[in-house]
Amino acid sequence: MAVRDTSIDPRLLESARKQFREKGFLGAQLSDICKDAGITTGAIYNRYKGKEELFEAVVKDTVESMNGILEEAKNVDPYKLSDDELIGVWVNTEENTRLWNERLMDMKDGLELLLKCSEGSKYSRYHEQWLEKMSDIDYDYLKALQERNLADKKISRKELHVLVSALWKLYTEPIVHGMSDKEIEHHCKVVGDLFNWQKAIGIKV
């Protein structure tokens, strides 16, 4: 029985990651991925059905981490939070931006592929679909605020999605543009000044 060459797998994934980052999903060629990894095309097809499945393997950990964020948020019942905890979710935009950036930077490589290089793959709309789900969760937090009379401006589910999408763009652009840690620190302060949830939804503090 032939022994599987386990050294191929990390070389293959690293080569695929490099080619997808440089050329995008549509532009990357399996032949180039194989050449860069020093393997035959047969080695790919022994492991993956094709380019789509290979891309899925490259972003798998990031997708699982992003889905985990959704699950984590869904498992928090906003109606069980204290008033201060509920307000705190919205008010300190600079600190929240810093925490989000730290979390997203931990999966920088995979997020870069999802955000910039996934066109043509089944993940081309992944971040939009993720934002739809996160907006649903955020809307539950908003309703909890309003029902406790802690926020007095009416924001529809659709409008909240637009606002959340805009803030998500501010969270992810540092990754897209390869900002340094120092630039990101300044960026968090700017986002804190620019995105004032307290005024936008009328939080009473």
Backbone as JSON Lines, residues from 0, in Angstrom:
{"i":0,"aa":"M","n":[0.85,-1.2,0.0],"ca":[0.0,0.0,0.0],"c":[0.88,1.25,0.0]}
{"i":1,"aa":"A","n":[0.57,2.19,-0.89],"ca":[1.36,3.42,-0.98],"c":[1.15,4.29,0.26]}
{"i":2,"aa":"V","n":[2.21,4.92,0.73],"ca":[2.14,5.81,1.88],"c":[1.86,7.23,1.38]}
{"i":3,"aa":"R","n":[0.83,7.86,1.96],"ca":[0.46,9.22,1.56],"c":[1.56,10.2,1.94]}
{"i":4,"aa":"D","n":[1.96,11.04,1.0],"ca":[2.98,12.06,1.24],"c":[2.33,13.26,1.92]}
{"i":5,"aa":"T","n":[2.47,13.31,3.24],"ca":[1.81,14.38,4.0],"c":[2.48,15.74,3.83]}
{"i":6,"aa":"S","n":[3.67,15.76,3.24],"ca":[4.35,17.05,3.04],"c":[3.68,17.85,1.92]}
{"i":7,"aa":"I","n":[2.88,17.16,1.09],"ca":[2.23,17.83,-0.04],"c":[1.16,18.81,0.43]}
{"i":8,"aa":"D","n":[0.39,18.41,1.43],"ca":[-0.79,19.2,1.83],"c":[-0.45,20.64,2.24]}
{"i":9,"aa":"P","n":[0.49,20.86,3.15],"ca":[0.8,22.26,3.5],"c":[1.39,23.04,2.33]}
{"i":10,"aa":"R","n":[2.2,22.39,1.49],"ca":[2.77,23.08,0.32],"c":[1.67,23.47,-0.65]}
{"i":11,"aa":"L","n":[0.73,22.56,-0.84],"ca":[-0.39,22.81,-1.76],"c":[-1.24,23.97,-1.27]}
{"i":12,"aa":"L","n":[-1.59,23.96,0.01],"ca":[-2.45,25.02,0.54],"c":[-1.74,26.38,0.53]}
{"i":13,"aa":"E","n":[-0.46,26.38,0.84],"ca":[0.29,27.64,0.82],"c":[0.4,28.19,-0.59]}
{"i":14,"aa":"S","n":[0.65,27.29,-1.56],"ca":[0.72,27.72,-2.96],"c":[-0.63,28.25,-3.42]}
{"i":15,"aa":"A","n":[-1.71,27.55,-3.06],"ca":[-3.05,27.98,-3.44],"c":[-3.37,29.34,-2.83]}
{"i":16,"aa":"R","n":[-3.02,29.5,-1.56],"ca":[-3.25,30.78,-0.88],"c":[-2.53,31.91,-1.6]}
{"i":17,"aa":"K","n":[-1.3,31.67,-2.0],"ca":[-0.5,32.68,-2.7],"c":[-1.11,33.02,-4.06]}
{"i":18,"aa":"Q","n":[-1.49,32.0,-4.82],"ca":[-2.04,32.23,-6.16],"c":[-3.4,32.91,-6.1]}
{"i":19,"aa":"F","n":[-4.25,32.51,-5.16],"ca":[-5.56,33.14,-5.01],"c":[-5.4,34.61,-4.59]}
{"i":20,"aa":"R","n":[-4.44,34.88,-3.73],"ca":[-4.23,36.26,-3.27],"c":[-3.73,37.14,-4.41]}
{"i":21,"aa":"E","n":[-2.84,36.6,-5.22],"ca":[-2.25,37.4,-6.3],"c":[-3.17,37.55,-7.5]}
{"i":22,"aa":"K","n":[-3.96,36.51,-7.82],"ca":[-4.72,36.5,-9.06],"c":[-6.23,36.41,-8.87]}
{"i":23,"aa":"G","n":[-6.67,36.23,-7.62],"ca":[-8.09,36.05,-7.39],"c":[-8.52,34.63,-7.74]}
{"i":24,"aa":"F","n":[-9.73,34.27,-7.3],"ca":[-10.21,32.91,-7.57],"c":[-10.31,32.64,-9.07]}
{"i":25,"aa":"L","n":[-10.84,33.61,-9.82],"ca":[-11.04,33.4,-11.25],"c":[-9.72,33.32,-12.01]}
{"i":26,"aa":"G","n":[-8.75,34.12,-11.59],"ca":[-7.49,34.18,-12.33],"c":[-6.5,33.08,-11.98]}
{"i":27,"aa":"A","n":[-6.64,32.51,-10.8],"ca":[-5.71,31.47,-10.37],"c":[-5.92,30.2,-11.19]}
{"i":28,"aa":"Q","n":[-4.82,29.57,-11.58],"ca":[-4.86,28.34,-12.37],"c":[-4.28,27.18,-11.57]}
{"i":29,"aa":"L","n":[-4.94,26.03,-11.65],"ca":[-4.45,24.87,-10.93],"c":[-3.03,24.5,-11.37]}
{"i":30,"aa":"S","n":[-2.74,24.68,-12.65],"ca":[-1.4,24.35,-13.15],"c":[-0.34,25.21,-12.47]}
{"i":31,"aa":"D","n":[-0.64,26.51,-12.26],"ca":[0.31,27.38,-11.58],"c":[0.45,27.02,-10.1]}
{"i":32,"aa":"I","n":[-0.67,26.65,-9.48],"ca":[-0.64,26.24,-8.08],"c":[0.24,25.0,-7.92]}
{"i":33,"aa":"C","n":[0.08,24.04,-8.84],"ca":[0.88,22.82,-8.8],"c":[2.36,23.11,-9.01]}
{"i":34,"aa":"K","n":[2.65,23.94,-9.99],"ca":[4.04,24.28,-10.3],"c":[4.71,24.93,-9.11]}
{"i":35,"aa":"D","n":[4.02,25.88,-8.49],"ca":[4.56,26.61,-7.36],"c":[4.77,25.68,-6.16]}
{"i":36,"aa":"A","n":[3.89,24.67,-6.01],"ca":[3.98,23.74,-4.89],"c":[4.92,22.57,-5.18]}
{"i":37,"aa":"G","n":[5.33,22.44,-6.46],"ca":[6.21,21.33,-6.83],"c":[5.51,19.99,-6.82]}
{"i":38,"aa":"I","n":[4.24,19.98,-7.28],"ca":[3.48,18.74,-7.3],"c":[2.8,18.58,-8.65]}
{"i":39,"aa":"T","n":[2.21,17.42,-8.89],"ca":[1.47,17.18,-10.13],"c":[0.0,17.55,-9.93]}
{"i":40,"aa":"T","n":[-0.71,17.77,-11.05],"ca":[-2.15,18.06,-10.94],"c":[-2.9,16.88,-10.34]}
{"i":41,"aa":"G","n":[-2.36,15.68,-10.56],"ca":[-3.0,14.5,-9.97],"c":[-3.02,14.57,-8.46]}
{"i":42,"aa":"A","n":[-2.0,15.19,-7.87],"ca":[-1.94,15.31,-6.41],"c":[-3.08,16.19,-5.89]}
{"i":43,"aa":"I","n":[-3.46,17.19,-6.68],"ca":[-4.6,18.04,-6.28],"c":[-5.88,17.22,-6.33]}
{"i":44,"aa":"Y","n":[-6.1,16.53,-7.45],"ca":[-7.37,15.81,-7.63],"c":[-7.49,14.6,-6.71]}
{"i":45,"aa":"N","n":[-6.37,14.16,-6.15],"ca":[-6.44,13.12,-5.12],"c":[-6.97,13.66,-3.8]}
{"i":46,"aa":"R","n":[-6.96,15.0,-3.69],"ca":[-7.35,15.64,-2.43],"c":[-8.59,16.51,-2.57]}
{"i":47,"aa":"Y","n":[-8.76,17.15,-3.71],"ca":[-9.88,18.08,-3.91],"c":[-10.5,17.84,-5.28]}
{"i":48,"aa":"K","n":[-11.79,18.14,-5.39],"ca":[-12.5,17.93,-6.66],"c":[-12.08,18.95,-7.71]}
{"i":49,"aa":"G","n":[-11.61,20.1,-7.28],"ca":[-11.21,21.14,-8.22],"c":[-10.89,22.43,-7.5]}
{"i":50,"aa":"K","n":[-10.84,23.51,-8.25],"ca":[-10.42,24.8,-7.7],"c":[-11.37,25.3,-6.62]}
{"i":51,"aa":"E","n":[-12.66,25.1,-6.81],"ca":[-13.65,25.56,-5.82],"c":[-13.41,24.91,-4.47]}
{"i":52,"aa":"E","n":[-13.21,23.62,-4.46],"ca":[-13.0,22.91,-3.2],"c":[-11.65,23.27,-2.59]}
{"i":53,"aa":"L","n":[-10.66,23.55,-3.43],"ca":[-9.36,23.98,-2.92],"c":[-9.46,25.34,-2.26]}
{"i":54,"aa":"F","n":[-10.19,26.27,-2.88],"ca":[-10.38,27.59,-2.29],"c":[-11.11,27.46,-0.95]}
{"i":55,"aa":"E","n":[-12.1,26.57,-0.92],"ca":[-12.85,26.34,0.31],"c":[-11.92,25.86,1.42]}
{"i":56,"aa":"A","n":[-10.97,25.0,1.09],"ca":[-10.02,24.51,2.09],"c":[-9.12,25.63,2.6]}
{"i":57,"aa":"V","n":[-8.75,26.55,1.72],"ca":[-7.86,27.64,2.09],"c":[-8.54,28.61,3.07]}
{"i":58,"aa":"V","n":[-9.85,28.85,2.89],"ca":[-10.55,29.83,3.74],"c":[-11.36,29.15,4.85]}
{"i":59,"aa":"K","n":[-11.26,27.84,4.96],"ca":[-12.08,27.08,5.91],"c":[-11.99,27.61,7.34]}
{"i":60,"aa":"D","n":[-10.76,27.78,7.84],"ca":[-10.6,28.22,9.23],"c":[-11.2,29.6,9.46]}
{"i":61,"aa":"T","n":[-11.04,30.5,8.49],"ca":[-11.58,31.85,8.62],"c":[-13.1,31.83,8.6]}
{"i":62,"aa":"V","n":[-13.68,31.06,7.7],"ca":[-15.14,30.96,7.63],"c":[-15.69,30.4,8.95]}
{"i":63,"aa":"E","n":[-15.02,29.4,9.49],"ca":[-15.46,28.83,10.77],"c":[-15.36,29.85,11.89]}
{"i":64,"aa":"S","n":[-14.29,30.66,11.88],"ca":[-14.13,31.7,12.9],"c":[-15.22,32.76,12.78]}
{"i":65,"aa":"M","n":[-15.51,33.18,11.55],"ca":[-16.55,34.18,11.33],"c":[-17.94,33.64,11.71]}
{"i":66,"aa":"N","n":[-18.2,32.39,11.37],"ca":[-19.46,31.78,11.76],"c":[-19.54,31.64,13.28]}
{"i":67,"aa":"G","n":[-18.37,31.41,13.91],"ca":[-18.34,31.32,15.36],"c":[-18.69,32.64,16.02]}
{"i":68,"aa":"I","n":[-18.29,33.75,15.4],"ca":[-18.65,35.07,15.92],"c":[-20.17,35.24,15.92]}
{"i":69,"aa":"L","n":[-20.81,34.81,14.84],"ca":[-22.27,34.88,14.76],"c":[-22.92,34.04,15.86]}
{"i":70,"aa":"E","n":[-22.42,32.81,16.03],"ca":[-22.98,31.93,17.05],"c":[-22.8,32.52,18.44]}
{"i":71,"aa":"E","n":[-21.63,33.08,18.68],"ca":[-21.34,33.7,19.96],"c":[-22.31,34.85,20.23]}
{"i":72,"aa":"A","n":[-22.56,35.67,19.21],"ca":[-23.47,36.81,19.37],"c":[-24.91,36.34,19.56]}
{"i":73,"aa":"K","n":[-25.29,35.3,18.83],"ca":[-26.66,34.78,18.93],"c":[-26.95,34.18,20.3]}
{"i":74,"aa":"N","n":[-25.9,33.69,20.95],"ca":[-26.08,33.03,22.24],"c":[-26.22,34.01,23.4]}
{"i":75,"aa":"V","n":[-26.06,35.3,23.1],"ca":[-26.26,36.33,24.13],"c":[-27.68,36.88,23.99]}
{"i":76,"aa":"D","n":[-28.44,36.8,25.06],"ca":[-29.8,37.34,25.05],"c":[-29.75,38.8,25.51]}
{"i":77,"aa":"P","n":[-29.99,39.76,24.59],"ca":[-29.89,41.17,24.98],"c":[-30.87,41.55,26.08]}
{"i":78,"aa":"Y","n":[-31.97,40.8,26.2],"ca":[-32.97,41.11,27.21],"c":[-32.52,40.69,28.61]}
{"i":79,"aa":"K","n":[-31.42,39.93,28.69],"ca":[-30.89,39.52,29.99],"c":[-29.71,40.4,30.42]}
{"i":80,"aa":"L","n":[-29.31,41.33,29.55],"ca":[-28.22,42.24,29.89],"c":[-28.74,43.38,30.76]}
{"i":81,"aa":"S","n":[-27.86,43.91,31.59],"ca":[-28.25,45.1,32.36],"c":[-28.32,46.29,31.41]}
{"i":82,"aa":"D","n":[-28.92,47.39,31.87],"ca":[-29.0,48.59,31.05],"c":[-27.61,49.07,30.64]}
{"i":83,"aa":"D","n":[-26.68,49.08,31.6],"ca":[-25.33,49.54,31.31],"c":[-24.64,48.64,30.29]}
{"i":84,"aa":"E","n":[-24.83,47.33,30.41],"ca":[-24.23,46.4,29.45],"c":[-24.8,46.6,28.07]}
{"i":85,"aa":"L","n":[-26.1,46.8,28.0],"ca":[-26.76,46.98,26.71],"c":[-26.32,48.27,26.04]}
{"i":86,"aa":"I","n":[-26.22,49.36,26.81],"ca":[-25.75,50.63,26.26],"c":[-24.29,50.52,25.85]}
{"i":87,"aa":"G","n":[-23.5,49.8,26.65],"ca":[-22.08,49.66,26.37],"c":[-21.78,49.01,25.04]}
{"i":88,"aa":"V","n":[-22.7,48.17,24.56],"ca":[-22.53,47.53,23.26],"c":[-22.43,48.58,22.16]}
{"i":89,"aa":"W","n":[-23.11,49.71,22.34],"ca":[-23.24,50.7,21.28],"c":[-22.37,51.94,21.47]}
{"i":90,"aa":"V","n":[-22.17,52.37,22.71],"ca":[-21.65,53.71,22.94],"c":[-20.16,53.87,22.62]}
{"i":91,"aa":"N","n":[-19.31,52.96,23.12],"ca":[-17.87,53.16,22.99],"c":[-17.38,52.64,21.64]}
{"i":92,"aa":"T","n":[-17.61,53.42,20.6],"ca":[-17.29,52.96,19.25],"c":[-15.79,52.78,19.05]}
{"i":93,"aa":"E","n":[-14.97,53.66,19.64],"ca":[-13.52,53.55,19.46],"c":[-13.01,52.23,20.06]}
{"i":94,"aa":"E","n":[-13.43,51.92,21.28],"ca":[-12.97,50.69,21.92],"c":[-13.51,49.46,21.2]}
{"i":95,"aa":"N","n":[-14.78,49.52,20.79],"ca":[-15.36,48.39,20.06],"c":[-14.65,48.18,18.73]}
{"i":96,"aa":"T","n":[-14.28,49.29,18.07],"ca":[-13.55,49.18,16.81],"c":[-12.19,48.53,17.03]}
{"i":97,"aa":"R","n":[-11.53,48.91,18.11],"ca":[-10.21,48.34,18.43],"c":[-10.34,46.84,18.68]}
{"i":98,"aa":"L","n":[-11.36,46.43,19.43],"ca":[-11.57,45.01,19.72],"c":[-11.88,44.23,18.45]}
{"i":99,"aa":"W","n":[-12.71,44.81,17.59],"ca":[-13.04,44.15,16.32],"c":[-11.79,44.02,15.45]}
{"i":100,"aa":"N","n":[-11.02,45.09,15.38],"ca":[-9.82,45.03,14.55],"c":[-8.83,43.99,15.04]}
{"i":101,"aa":"E","n":[-8.67,43.88,16.35],"ca":[-7.79,42.86,16.9],"c":[-8.27,41.47,16.52]}
{"i":102,"aa":"R","n":[-9.57,41.28,16.6],"ca":[-10.13,39.96,16.28],"c":[-10.0,39.64,14.79]}
{"i":103,"aa":"L","n":[-10.28,40.63,13.96],"ca":[-10.22,40.4,12.52],"c":[-8.78,40.26,12.04]}
{"i":104,"aa":"M","n":[-7.85,40.97,12.66],"ca":[-6.46,40.87,12.25],"c":[-5.89,39.48,12.53]}
{"i":105,"aa":"D","n":[-6.47,38.77,13.5],"ca":[-6.03,37.4,13.79],"c":[-6.36,36.45,12.63]}
{"i":106,"aa":"M","n":[-7.3,36.85,11.78],"ca":[-7.64,36.02,10.61],"c":[-7.46,36.82,9.32]}
{"i":107,"aa":"K","n":[-6.45,37.66,9.35],"ca":[-6.2,38.61,8.26],"c":[-6.08,37.93,6.9]}
{"i":108,"aa":"D","n":[-5.26,36.89,6.81],"ca":[-5.0,36.26,5.5],"c":[-6.28,35.69,4.89]}
{"i":109,"aa":"G","n":[-7.05,34.98,5.7],"ca":[-8.28,34.39,5.2],"c":[-9.32,35.43,4.85]}
{"i":110,"aa":"L","n":[-9.42,36.48,5.67],"ca":[-10.37,37.55,5.39],"c":[-10.02,38.29,4.11]}
{"i":111,"aa":"E","n":[-8.72,38.5,3.89],"ca":[-8.28,39.16,2.67],"c":[-8.74,38.36,1.45]}
{"i":112,"aa":"L","n":[-8.63,37.05,1.52],"ca":[-9.09,36.2,0.41],"c":[-10.6,36.3,0.22]}
{"i":113,"aa":"L","n":[-11.34,36.28,1.32],"ca":[-12.8,36.36,1.23],"c":[-13.26,37.71,0.69]}
{"i":114,"aa":"L","n":[-12.6,38.77,1.14],"ca":[-13.04,40.12,0.78],"c":[-12.57,40.56,-0.6]}
{"i":115,"aa":"K","n":[-11.37,40.15,-1.0],"ca":[-10.77,40.67,-2.22],"c":[-10.64,39.66,-3.36]}
{"i":116,"aa":"C","n":[-10.63,38.38,-3.04],"ca":[-10.22,37.38,-4.03],"c":[-11.24,36.29,-4.3]}
{"i":117,"aa":"S","n":[-12.45,36.41,-3.76],"ca":[-13.41,35.3,-3.84],"c":[-14.39,35.39,-5.01]}
{"i":118,"aa":"E","n":[-14.33,36.45,-5.81],"ca":[-15.26,36.62,-6.93],"c":[-15.2,35.39,-7.84]}
{"i":119,"aa":"G","n":[-16.38,34.82,-8.12],"ca":[-16.46,33.64,-8.96],"c":[-16.58,32.35,-8.17]}
{"i":120,"aa":"S","n":[-16.26,32.41,-6.87],"ca":[-16.4,31.23,-6.01],"c":[-17.74,31.31,-5.27]}
{"i":121,"aa":"K","n":[-18.06,30.25,-4.55],"ca":[-19.32,30.27,-3.79],"c":[-19.26,31.23,-2.6]}
{"i":122,"aa":"Y","n":[-18.06,31.76,-2.33],"ca":[-17.9,32.7,-1.23],"c":[-17.92,34.16,-1.68]}
{"i":123,"aa":"S","n":[-18.28,34.4,-2.92],"ca":[-18.23,35.76,-3.44],"c":[-19.18,36.71,-2.69]}
{"i":124,"aa":"R","n":[-20.25,36.17,-2.1],"ca":[-21.19,37.0,-1.35],"c":[-21.18,36.63,0.14]}
{"i":125,"aa":"Y","n":[-20.14,35.94,0.56],"ca":[-20.12,35.46,1.94],"c":[-20.23,36.61,2.95]}
{"i":126,"aa":"H","n":[-19.42,37.67,2.76],"ca":[-19.43,38.75,3.74],"c":[-20.77,39.49,3.76]}
{"i":127,"aa":"E","n":[-21.45,39.57,2.61],"ca":[-22.77,40.2,2.56],"c":[-23.79,39.36,3.33]}
{"i":128,"aa":"Q","n":[-23.72,38.04,3.13],"ca":[-24.63,37.14,3.82],"c":[-24.35,37.14,5.32]}
{"i":129,"aa":"W","n":[-23.07,37.22,5.67],"ca":[-22.69,37.28,7.08],"c":[-23.25,38.55,7.72]}
{"i":130,"aa":"L","n":[-23.17,39.66,6.99],"ca":[-23.67,40.93,7.51],"c":[-25.18,40.92,7.69]}
{"i":131,"aa":"E","n":[-25.89,40.25,6.81],"ca":[-27.35,40.12,6.96],"c":[-27.68,39.45,8.29]}
{"i":132,"aa":"K","n":[-26.95,38.39,8.6],"ca":[-27.19,37.66,9.85],"c":[-26.8,38.49,11.06]}
{"i":133,"aa":"M","n":[-25.67,39.2,10.96],"ca":[-25.24,40.05,12.07],"c":[-26.2,41.21,12.28]}
{"i":134,"aa":"S","n":[-26.76,41.73,11.19],"ca":[-27.72,42.83,11.31],"c":[-28.98,42.36,12.03]}
{"i":135,"aa":"D","n":[-29.4,41.13,11.79],"ca":[-30.56,40.58,12.51],"c":[-30.29,40.55,14.01]}
{"i":136,"aa":"I","n":[-29.08,40.13,14.37],"ca":[-28.7,40.06,15.79],"c":[-28.65,41.47,16.38]}
{"i":137,"aa":"D","n":[-28.02,42.4,15.66],"ca":[-27.93,43.78,16.14],"c":[-29.31,44.41,16.3]}
{"i":138,"aa":"Y","n":[-30.23,44.03,15.42],"ca":[-31.58,44.6,15.51],"c":[-32.28,44.15,16.8]}
{"i":139,"aa":"D","n":[-31.98,42.93,17.24],"ca":[-32.54,42.47,18.51],"c":[-32.02,43.32,19.66]}
{"i":140,"aa":"Y","n":[-30.73,43.69,19.59],"ca":[-30.15,44.57,20.61],"c":[-30.82,45.94,20.57]}
{"i":141,"aa":"L","n":[-31.07,46.44,19.36],"ca":[-31.71,47.75,19.22],"c":[-33.13,47.73,19.79]}
{"i":142,"aa":"K","n":[-33.87,46.68,19.49],"ca":[-35.24,46.57,20.01],"c":[-35.24,46.51,21.53]}
{"i":143,"aa":"A","n":[-34.26,45.81,22.09],"ca":[-34.16,45.74,23.55],"c":[-33.92,47.12,24.14]}
{"i":144,"aa":"L","n":[-33.06,47.91,23.49],"ca":[-32.83,49.29,23.93],"c":[-34.11,50.11,23.89]}
{"i":145,"aa":"Q","n":[-34.81,50.01,22.78],"ca":[-36.02,50.82,22.59],"c":[-37.13,50.41,23.55]}
{"i":146,"aa":"E","n":[-37.26,49.11,23.79],"ca":[-38.32,48.63,24.68],"c":[-38.07,49.04,26.13]}
{"i":147,"aa":"R","n":[-36.8,49.27,26.47],"ca":[-36.48,49.76,27.82],"c":[-36.44,51.29,27.86]}
{"i":148,"aa":"N","n":[-36.79,51.91,26.75],"ca":[-36.77,53.37,26.65],"c":[-35.37,53.95,26.85]}
{"i":149,"aa":"L","n":[-34.37,53.2,26.36],"ca":[-32.98,53.65,26.45],"c":[-32.51,54.29,25.15]}
{"i":150,"aa":"A","n":[-33.31,54.17,24.1],"ca":[-33.01,54.8,22.8],"c":[-34.33,55.27,22.21]}
{"i":151,"aa":"D","n":[-34.34,56.49,21.68],"ca":[-35.62,57.07,21.28],"c":[-35.75,57.4,19.79]}
{"i":152,"aa":"K","n":[-34.77,57.0,18.96],"ca":[-34.9,57.25,17.52],"c":[-35.29,55.97,16.81]}
{"i":153,"aa":"K","n":[-36.26,56.08,15.9],"ca":[-36.73,54.91,15.17],"c":[-35.79,54.58,14.03]}
{"i":154,"aa":"I","n":[-35.23,53.39,14.06],"ca":[-34.36,52.89,13.01],"c":[-34.94,51.57,12.52]}
{"i":155,"aa":"S","n":[-35.23,51.49,11.23],"ca":[-35.8,50.25,10.68],"c":[-34.72,49.17,10.55]}
{"i":156,"aa":"R","n":[-35.17,47.94,10.39],"ca":[-34.23,46.83,10.19],"c":[-33.37,47.08,8.94]}
{"i":157,"aa":"K","n":[-33.99,47.59,7.88],"ca":[-33.26,47.86,6.64],"c":[-32.22,48.95,6.85]}
{"i":158,"aa":"E","n":[-32.61,50.02,7.56],"ca":[-31.66,51.1,7.78],"c":[-30.51,50.67,8.68]}
{"i":159,"aa":"L","n":[-30.84,49.84,9.68],"ca":[-29.78,49.35,10.56],"c":[-28.78,48.51,9.78]}
{"i":160,"aa":"H","n":[-29.28,47.72,8.84],"ca":[-28.38,46.91,8.02],"c":[-27.42,47.8,7.23]}
{"i":161,"aa":"V","n":[-27.93,48.9,6.7],"ca":[-27.08,49.84,5.97],"c":[-25.99,50.4,6.9]}
{"i":162,"aa":"L","n":[-26.37,50.76,8.12],"ca":[-25.42,51.32,9.08],"c":[-24.38,50.29,9.51]}
{"i":163,"aa":"V","n":[-24.85,49.07,9.78],"ca":[-23.93,48.0,10.18],"c":[-22.96,47.68,9.04]}
{"i":164,"aa":"S","n":[-23.46,47.7,7.81],"ca":[-22.61,47.44,6.64],"c":[-21.54,48.51,6.51]}
{"i":165,"aa":"A","n":[-21.93,49.76,6.76],"ca":[-20.96,50.87,6.68],"c":[-19.88,50.71,7.75]}
{"i":166,"aa":"L","n":[-20.28,50.33,8.96],"ca":[-19.32,50.15,10.04],"c":[-18.42,48.94,9.76]}
{"i":167,"aa":"W","n":[-18.99,47.89,9.21],"ca":[-18.2,46.71,8.85],"c":[-17.13,47.08,7.82]}
{"i":168,"aa":"K","n":[-17.48,47.96,6.9],"ca":[-16.51,48.43,5.91],"c":[-15.35,49.13,6.61]}
{"i":169,"aa":"L","n":[-15.67,49.9,7.63],"ca":[-14.62,50.6,8.38],"c":[-13.75,49.62,9.17]}
{"i":170,"aa":"Y","n":[-14.34,48.51,9.61],"ca":[-13.58,47.49,10.32],"c":[-12.62,46.75,9.38]}
{"i":171,"aa":"T","n":[-13.08,46.48,8.16],"ca":[-12.32,45.6,7.27],"c":[-11.36,46.32,6.32]}
{"i":172,"aa":"E","n":[-11.56,47.6,6.08],"ca":[-10.69,48.31,5.15],"c":[-9.22,48.29,5.56]}
{"i":173,"aa":"P","n":[-8.9,48.34,6.87],"ca":[-7.49,48.23,7.24],"c":[-6.84,46.95,6.73]}
{"i":174,"aa":"I","n":[-7.62,45.86,6.68],"ca":[-7.11,44.59,6.16],"c":[-6.94,44.68,4.65]}
{"i":175,"aa":"V","n":[-7.95,45.21,3.99],"ca":[-7.91,45.31,2.53],"c":[-6.72,46.15,2.07]}
{"i":176,"aa":"H","n":[-6.41,47.2,2.83],"ca":[-5.35,48.13,2.43],"c":[-4.02,47.89,3.14]}
{"i":177,"aa":"G","n":[-3.94,46.83,3.94],"ca":[-2.68,46.48,4.58],"c":[-2.14,47.55,5.51]}
{"i":178,"aa":"M","n":[-3.03,48.14,6.32],"ca":[-2.59,49.19,7.24],"c":[-1.71,48.62,8.35]}
{"i":179,"aa":"S","n":[-0.76,49.41,8.81],"ca":[0.13,49.0,9.9],"c":[-0.6,49.12,11.24]}
{"i":180,"aa":"D","n":[-0.01,48.56,12.3],"ca":[-0.61,48.64,13.63],"c":[-0.81,50.09,14.06]}
{"i":181,"aa":"K","n":[0.17,50.94,13.77],"ca":[0.07,52.35,14.14],"c":[-1.06,53.03,13.37]}
{"i":182,"aa":"E","n":[-1.18,52.7,12.09],"ca":[-2.26,53.28,11.27],"c":[-3.62,52.81,11.77]}
{"i":183,"aa":"I","n":[-3.7,51.55,12.18],"ca":[-4.97,51.01,12.68],"c":[-5.35,51.68,13.99]}
{"i":184,"aa":"E","n":[-4.37,51.93,14.85],"ca":[-4.65,52.62,16.12],"c":[-5.27,53.99,15.86]}
{"i":185,"aa":"H","n":[-4.71,54.72,14.91],"ca":[-5.27,56.03,14.55],"c":[-6.65,55.86,13.92]}
{"i":186,"aa":"H","n":[-6.79,54.84,13.09],"ca":[-8.06,54.56,12.42],"c":[-9.18,54.33,13.43]}
{"i":187,"aa":"C","n":[-8.88,53.61,14.51],"ca":[-9.89,53.34,15.53],"c":[-10.41,54.62,16.16]}
{"i":188,"aa":"K","n":[-9.5,55.57,16.39],"ca":[-9.9,56.86,16.96],"c":[-10.8,57.62,15.99]}
{"i":189,"aa":"V","n":[-10.44,57.59,14.71],"ca":[-11.23,58.29,13.69],"c":[-12.63,57.67,13.59]}
{"i":190,"aa":"V","n":[-12.69,56.34,13.6],"ca":[-13.99,55.66,13.53],"c":[-14.83,56.02,14.75]}
{"i":191,"aa":"G","n":[-14.18,56.11,15.92],"ca":[-14.9,56.49,17.13],"c":[-15.53,57.86,17.03]}
{"i":192,"aa":"D","n":[-14.85,58.79,16.37],"ca":[-15.4,60.14,16.18],"c":[-16.47,60.16,15.09]}
{"i":193,"aa":"L","n":[-16.24,59.37,14.05],"ca":[-17.13,59.4,12.9],"c":[-18.45,58.69,13.15]}
{"i":194,"aa":"F","n":[-18.38,57.55,13.85],"ca":[-19.56,56.7,13.98],"c":[-20.12,56.83,15.39]}
{"i":195,"aa":"N","n":[-21.04,57.74,15.6],"ca":[-21.59,58.02,16.92],"c":[-22.97,57.38,17.05]}
{"i":196,"aa":"W","n":[-22.99,56.14,17.56],"ca":[-24.27,55.44,17.73],"c":[-25.18,56.16,18.71]}
{"i":197,"aa":"Q","n":[-24.57,56.78,19.71],"ca":[-25.38,57.46,20.73],"c":[-26.32,58.48,20.1]}
{"i":198,"aa":"K","n":[-25.78,59.27,19.17],"ca":[-26.6,60.26,18.49],"c":[-27.48,59.62,17.42]}
{"i":199,"aa":"A","n":[-26.94,58.63,16.72],"ca":[-27.67,58.04,15.59],"c":[-28.96,57.38,16.01]}
{"i":200,"aa":"I","n":[-28.94,56.67,17.13],"ca":[-30.16,55.98,17.52],"c":[-30.75,56.54,18.81]}
{"i":201,"aa":"G","n":[-30.18,57.67,19.27],"ca":[-30.77,58.37,20.41],"c":[-30.63,57.66,21.73]}
{"i":202,"aa":"I","n":[-29.42,57.12,21.98],"ca":[-29.19,56.44,23.26],"c":[-29.14,57.45,24.39]}
{"i":203,"aa":"K","n":[-29.83,57.16,25.46],"ca":[-29.88,58.05,26.62],"c":[-28.86,57.58,27.64]}
{"i":204,"aa":"V","n":[-27.83,58.4,27.86],"ca":[-26.82,58.06,28.86],"c":[-26.63,59.24,29.81]}
